[in-house]
């Protein structure tokens, strides 16, 4: 696993510390262990988790701007936990409506001794913080239209942005974003050994 991970990081030109590597591998081990009972992800193979969950999450790190982020519909902590590991000076809120996912995330935070993550069980429409967030992140959460409609109150004004991790880009989906929002950038991501395309859509409102 360690060797495979080193090769993936090299291919993606991502440089992280040994401690961060160990934390990310420990997260995969916990996800694999808990998945048997909690059904947290359809990916069963830890080596595939490295590609489809860890690498797929951390490739967006260099495009994020700011110090406070919320990962909406985080599931078992994706992409929030991998990003919080490689971005230790930023604060992350991981939001999900399912209790079993939040319980798993809290166990991960305890075992990996992570202090820059807050796990919250709530529906996104019912959650807010006074100052908002620099970035609202989602991965496989909803259409762009739904994400912007449900999360419009979460970015800090006036600079907060939405970061949507997507596979193929649908022109139809882009056309349907609500009025008042602007697609700032669409970035094709390099995720080594991953089948299919990956994109990051950056939206400001």
C-alpha positions in Angstrom: 0.0 0.0 0.0 2.8 2.4 1.0 4.6 1.8 -2.3 1.5 2.1 -4.4 0.6 5.4 -2.6 4.1 6.8 -3.2 3.8 6.0 -6.9 0.3 7.6 -7.1 1.5 10.8 -5.3 4.6 11.0 -7.7 2.4 10.6 -10.8 0.1 13.4 -9.5 3.1 15.6 -8.5 1.8 15.9 -5.0 4.3 16.3 -2.2 3.1 15.6 1.4 4.9 14.8 4.6 5.4 11.2 5.9 3.0 11.9 8.8 0.3 13.0 6.3 0.9 9.8 4.3 0.5 7.7 7.4 -2.7 9.5 8.4 -4.2 9.0 4.9 -3.3 5.3 4.9 -4.7 4.9 8.5 -7.9 6.6 7.3 -8.1 4.0 4.4 -7.6 1.2 7.0 -10.4 2.6 9.2 -12.7 3.0 6.2 -12.1 -0.6 5.1 -12.7 -1.9 8.6 -15.9 0.1 9.3 -17.3 -0.5 5.8 -18.0 -4.1 6.6 -20.5 -3.2 9.2 -21.6 0.3 8.2 -21.6 0.1 4.4 -20.0 3.6 4.1 -18.7 3.2 0.5 -19.3 0.9 -2.4 -15.5 0.7 -2.9 -14.4 -2.5 -1.1 -10.8 -2.8 -2.0 -8.3 -0.6 0.0 -6.1 -0.2 -3.0 -9.0 1.2 -5.0 -9.9 3.4 -2.0 -6.4 5.0 -2.4 -7.2 5.9 -6.0 -10.9 6.6 -5.9 -11.2 8.3 -2.5 -7.8 9.6 -1.4 -6.2 10.7 -4.6 -9.6 11.8 -6.0 -9.9 14.1 -3.0 -6.5 15.6 -2.5 -5.9 16.5 -6.2 -8.2 19.6 -5.6 -6.1 20.9 -2.7 -4.0 23.4 -4.8 -7.1 25.0 -6.2 -8.8 25.8 -2.9 -8.6 29.4 -1.6 -9.0 30.3 2.1 -8.8 28.8 5.5 -12.3 27.6 6.3 -14.2 25.0 4.4 -17.4 23.0 4.6 -17.8 19.6 3.0 -21.5 19.1 2.4 -22.9 15.6 2.1 -19.5 14.4 3.2 -20.5 10.7 3.5 -17.7 8.9 5.3 -15.6 12.1 5.2 -14.9 12.6 1.5 -13.2 14.7 0.4 -13.1 16.5 3.7 -10.8 14.2 5.8 -8.1 13.8 3.1 -8.2 17.5 2.4 -8.0 18.3 6.1 -4.9 16.0 6.5 -3.0 17.7 3.6 -4.2 21.2 4.6 -3.6 21.1 8.4 -3.7 24.9 8.8 -7.3 25.2 7.5 -10.5 24.4 9.4 -13.0 22.0 7.9 -16.7 21.3 8.8 -17.9 17.9 7.6 -21.7 17.9 7.3 -23.9 14.8 6.7 -27.5 14.0 7.7 -26.8 10.3 8.6 -25.7 9.5 12.1 -23.6 6.4 11.3 -21.4 8.5 8.9 -20.8 11.2 11.5 -20.0 8.5 14.2 -17.4 7.1 11.9 -15.9 10.5 11.1 -15.6 11.3 14.9 -13.9 8.0 15.4 -11.4 8.8 12.6 -10.8 12.3 14.1 -10.1 10.6 17.5 -7.8 7.9 16.2 -5.8 10.2 13.8 -5.6 13.0 16.4 -7.1 15.5 14.0 -8.0 18.9 15.5 -8.9 20.9 12.4 -12.2 19.1 11.7 -15.7 19.5 13.1 -18.3 16.8 12.3 -21.9 17.9 12.2 -25.0 15.8 11.7 -27.6 18.1 10.0 -29.4 18.7 6.7 -27.5 21.4 4.8 -30.5 23.7 4.5 -30.8 23.8 8.3 -27.1 24.6 9.0 -25.2 27.9 9.0 -22.4 29.8 10.7 -22.4 33.5 11.3 -19.3 34.3 9.1 -19.8 31.7 6.4 -17.0 29.7 4.8 -14.3 30.5 2.4 -15.2 27.4 0.4 -18.2 25.1 0.1 -17.1 21.7 -1.2 -19.1 18.8 -2.6 -18.3 15.5 -4.1 -21.0 13.3 -5.6 -23.5 15.3 -3.5 -26.0 16.7 -6.0 -26.4 18.5 -9.3 -24.8 22.0 -9.5 -28.3 23.5 -9.5 -29.3 21.7 -6.2 -25.9 22.4 -4.6 -26.2 26.1 -5.2 -29.8 26.2 -4.2 -29.3 24.3 -0.9 -26.0 25.8 0.0 -26.4 29.4 -1.2 -26.2 30.7 2.5 -22.9 29.0 3.4 -20.1 31.0 1.6 -18.6 34.0 3.3 -19.5 37.2 1.6 -18.2 38.5 -0.8 -15.3 36.1 -1.5 -16.6 32.6 -0.7 -16.7 30.1 -3.5 -18.3 26.7 -4.3 -16.1 23.8 -5.3 -17.9 20.9 -7.0 -16.0 17.7 -7.7 -17.5 16.2 -10.9 -16.9 13.4 -13.3 -17.9 14.3 -16.9 -19.1 17.9 -17.4 -22.7 18.3 -18.5 -23.4 21.4 -20.5 -27.0 21.0 -19.7 -26.1 21.0 -16.0 -24.0 24.2 -16.4 -27.0 25.9 -18.2 -29.3 25.2 -15.2 -27.3 27.0 -12.5 -29.5 29.5 -10.7 -29.4 33.2 -11.6 -26.7 35.2 -9.7 -24.1 32.5 -9.8 -21.0 32.5 -12.1 -18.9 29.5 -13.2 -15.4 30.9 -12.7 -13.4 27.9 -13.8 -13.7 24.3 -14.9 -10.5 22.4 -14.2 -9.7 18.9 -15.5 -8.1 17.0 -12.7 -5.3 14.4 -13.0 -6.1 11.4 -10.8 -3.6 8.6 -11.6 -5.0 5.2 -12.5 -8.6 6.4 -12.2 -11.0 5.4 -15.0 -13.0 8.2 -16.4 -12.7 12.0 -16.3 -12.6 14.2 -13.2 -13.3 17.9 -13.1 -13.5 20.7 -10.5 -16.1 23.3 -11.1 -15.5 26.6 -9.2 -18.5 28.8 -8.8 -18.9 32.3 -7.2 -22.2 33.9 -6.2 
